[in-house]
Amino acid sequence: MFDANKITLNNFEGIFPCRKKPLLIHALQINLPEGFFVDSLEGKHSGKPGDYLMFGVKGEKYICDKEIFEATYDCAAESESDQLSANPGQGGRDPSVHGSVIAG
């Protein structure tokens, strides 16, 4: 079996740039002090306070680190999200507008 760990951006011919397709996903930021866990397609994963519980295009659940979420996702306004719901496979939703789980 080939060890792909040896591939870098500079040492392998045929690597090309790609852009991820915009997809409509849903997210909820969870700010519980004890963190949280979820059973994902890859098994049980735990999140830290402030991380996001994500719901994929097929309803699958996974966790996204707060810093990665904020660097990777642009959230849609409610009106844009409604339009995207009619056109699956595009866009995102702003969890700060739609709620979060907080301690209390």
Stockholm file with secondary structure:
# STOCKHOLM 1.0

chainA/1-104         MFDANKITLNNFEGIFPCRKKPLLIHALQINLPEGFFVDSLEGKHSGKPGDYLMFGVKGEKYICDKEIFEATYDCAAESESDQLSANPGQGGRDPSVHGSVIAG
#=GR chainA/1-104 SS CCCGGGCCTTSCTTCCCCCCCCCCCEEEEEECTTCEEEEETTEEEEECTTCEEEECTTSCEEEECHHHHHHHCCCCCHHHHHHHHTSSSSCCCCHHHHCEEECC
#=GC SS_cons         CCCGGGCCTTSCTTCCCCCCCCCCCEEEEEECTTCEEEEETTEEEEECTTCEEEECTTSCEEEECHHHHHHHCCCCCHHHHHHHHTSSSSCCCCHHHHCEEECC
//
